[in-house]
Amino acid sequence: MENFKTSADVLFILLGAIMILAMHAGFAFLELGTVRRKNQVNALVKILCDFSVSTIAYFFIGYGIAYGVHFFDGAETLLAKSGYDLVKFFFLLTFAAAIPAIVSGGIAERARFNPQLAATFLLVGFVYPFFEGIAWNQAFGIQGWLKEAFGAEFHDFAGSVVVHAVGGWIGLAAVLLLGARRGRYHKDGGIAGAHPPSSIPFLALGAWILIVGWFGFNVMSAQTLDKVSGLVAMNSLMAMVGGTLVALAMGRNDPGFVHNGPLAGLVAVCAGSDLMHPLGALATGGIAGGLFVVMFTITQNRWKIDDVLGVWPLHGLCGAWGGIAAGIFGAQALGGLGGVAFMSQFAGTLLGVGIAFAGGLAVYGALKAAVGIRLDAEEEFNGADLSIHRISSSAERETLW
């Protein structure tokens, strides 16, 4: 009976997949509202194409690496259990495709389009599923070793580390290899141009789409109806408002911080949303909101790391905090359900960060050496990658449309 899945389970996980698919529109509009107007078309095209390449990479390579499952059987075999395994693939694909969507925000406004698609294929096909298999499918016996050493396996219910920290640390590697946008900093290290968001309404729309979709991201991570938990929904809500209010206070009402605050909270609560007391989730989200504000400011202004959307502090650091927070607020002593160990959470988080950063350096470093990953000065100034056709005149519109 363990492998039996009902049609209701198929619908349940399908709705989760659709909600997370919609989150990619949130990634697109968050980037659209943050980058300068000359780069808005590039941002929109990039997110959709990255998702499409992710699907191919995950279908043919990544899903097999993570779970040892391939879809090369006949239709009758694939429809077993009402096609549940097919819809589960769709659901987990939307997680995998979040990796390039996260990275996209960090490397915006100066990355070449085609090399980025190649990076997407390699990341989703090889790097991400390598750690996904460790965390969620017992690969290499690491979970068993953690349980034997510390009393519990590494716990990441909805991907604070597996998805967000991995995406954020890959993004940091890519940003460091690309360098800052031209005109962003002076040669002596001073800030030359702030490049403020081009559209706060679009930025806010992207944040709201992500917030709503996140309840599918977290709650539907149960994957079957019999395991669904209202605690996950409540904890997601509390972490979201905690991140918002702390970012509001620490960001001095800055709308960019206000709309990234809830995302920071939601990133952090993913790992332990099924274990924490709502007050623990509120604290987890609040700490994440403050962490994002502080570290975004430091990376941009003190360390001169031109991470356009702040994907390293938002996903990389808040995701890592979420993995560790599950080991703190998931403990019974702090009102959680227990079954977690702080050292397992710390070790699993550190492993995910290490794999992600090393994988990001390897993928983007190889592409940089082989074909180059950055636009030339003229392309960056004009805001157009020549591999994306942009229709600028009425005559061209009449010809093509």
Beta strands, then each sheet from edge to edge (+ up, - down):
end
